[in-house]
């Protein structure tokens, strides 16, 4: 699988500092590899994908693990990868509705 990185090392490192702990990841490289595999690898039966309504961005969410990622379309690169907070999921009415809301942006 080709590696499709974040826009820059700085962007990757910012996202790692914000979200790496959510995945139990120890380094920015590990975080990027996990994000790449999630966003650009094969989807499992629990993973859903959409193109945002107002932007050329692709969203993926695993409804079982609640992993969520966003990639830009052109050029294709990672924008973010994280696990939404439980209160965010609850506020939106569950994982499926949160994903639908993210897709409608």
C-alpha positions as CSV (number, residue, x, y, z in Angstrom):
1,X,0.0,0.0,0.0
2,X,1.5,3.4,-0.9
3,X,1.9,5.9,1.9
4,X,-0.2,9.0,1.4
5,X,1.1,11.3,4.1
6,X,-0.1,14.4,5.8
7,X,0.7,17.6,3.9
8,X,3.8,18.1,6.0
9,X,5.8,16.7,8.9
10,X,4.6,19.6,11.0
11,X,0.9,18.8,10.2
12,X,1.5,15.1,11.0
13,X,3.2,16.0,14.3
14,X,0.4,18.4,15.3
15,X,-2.2,15.7,14.7
16,X,-0.1,13.2,16.5
17,X,0.2,15.4,19.6
18,X,-3.6,16.0,19.5
19,X,-4.7,12.4,18.8
20,X,-1.9,9.9,19.1
21,X,-2.7,9.0,22.7
22,X,-6.3,8.1,21.6
23,X,-4.8,5.1,19.7
24,X,-2.0,4.2,22.2
25,X,0.5,5.2,19.5
26,X,4.1,6.1,20.6
27,X,5.5,8.0,17.6
28,X,4.3,10.3,14.8
29,X,5.4,7.7,12.3
30,X,3.3,5.0,13.9
31,X,0.3,7.4,13.9
32,X,0.8,8.2,10.3
33,X,1.0,4.5,9.3
34,X,-2.2,3.7,11.2
35,X,-4.0,6.7,9.6
36,X,-2.8,5.7,6.2
37,X,-3.9,2.2,6.6
38,X,-7.3,3.3,7.8
39,X,-7.9,6.0,5.1
40,X,-6.3,4.3,2.1
41,X,-6.5,0.6,2.9
42,X,-9.4,-1.8,2.5
43,X,-12.5,-1.1,4.5
44,X,-13.9,-3.7,6.9
45,X,-17.6,-4.4,7.3
46,X,-17.9,-1.7,10.1
47,X,-16.3,1.1,8.1
48,X,-18.4,3.6,6.1
49,X,-17.2,6.2,3.6
50,X,-18.7,9.3,2.1
51,X,-17.6,12.4,0.2
52,X,-18.5,15.6,2.0
53,X,-21.3,17.5,0.4
54,X,-19.6,20.9,0.3
55,X,-15.9,20.0,-0.1
56,X,-13.8,17.5,-2.1
57,X,-13.1,15.5,1.1
58,X,-13.5,11.8,1.8
59,X,-14.6,10.8,5.3
60,X,-14.3,7.3,6.8
61,X,-15.6,6.1,10.1
62,X,-15.5,2.7,11.7
63,X,-18.8,2.4,13.5
64,X,-17.4,-0.3,15.9
65,X,-14.1,1.4,17.0
66,X,-15.3,5.0,16.2
67,X,-12.1,5.7,14.4
68,X,-12.6,8.7,12.0
69,X,-10.5,10.1,9.3
70,X,-10.6,12.7,6.6
71,X,-8.6,12.9,3.4
72,X,-8.5,15.6,0.7
73,X,-9.3,14.7,-2.8
74,X,-6.8,16.6,-4.9
75,X,-4.1,16.2,-4.1
76,X,-4.9,13.2,-2.0
77,X,-3.5,13.5,1.5
78,X,-4.5,12.9,5.1
79,X,-6.2,15.8,6.9
80,X,-7.0,14.2,10.2
81,X,-7.4,10.9,12.0
82,X,-9.0,10.6,15.5
83,X,-11.6,9.1,17.8
84,X,-14.5,11.5,18.5
85,X,-15.1,12.1,22.1
86,X,-18.0,10.1,23.6
87,X,-19.9,13.3,24.5
88,X,-19.7,14.3,20.8
89,X,-21.1,11.0,19.7
90,X,-23.9,11.3,22.2
91,X,-24.7,14.9,21.3
92,X,-25.2,13.8,17.7
93,X,-27.4,10.8,18.6
94,X,-24.9,8.0,18.0
95,X,-22.1,7.0,15.7
96,X,-24.2,6.7,12.6
97,X,-25.8,10.1,13.0
98,X,-22.4,11.7,13.8
99,X,-21.0,10.3,10.6
100,X,-24.0,11.5,8.6
101,X,-23.6,15.0,10.1
102,X,-19.9,15.0,9.2
103,X,-20.7,13.9,5.7
104,X,-23.3,16.6,5.3
105,X,-20.8,19.4,6.0
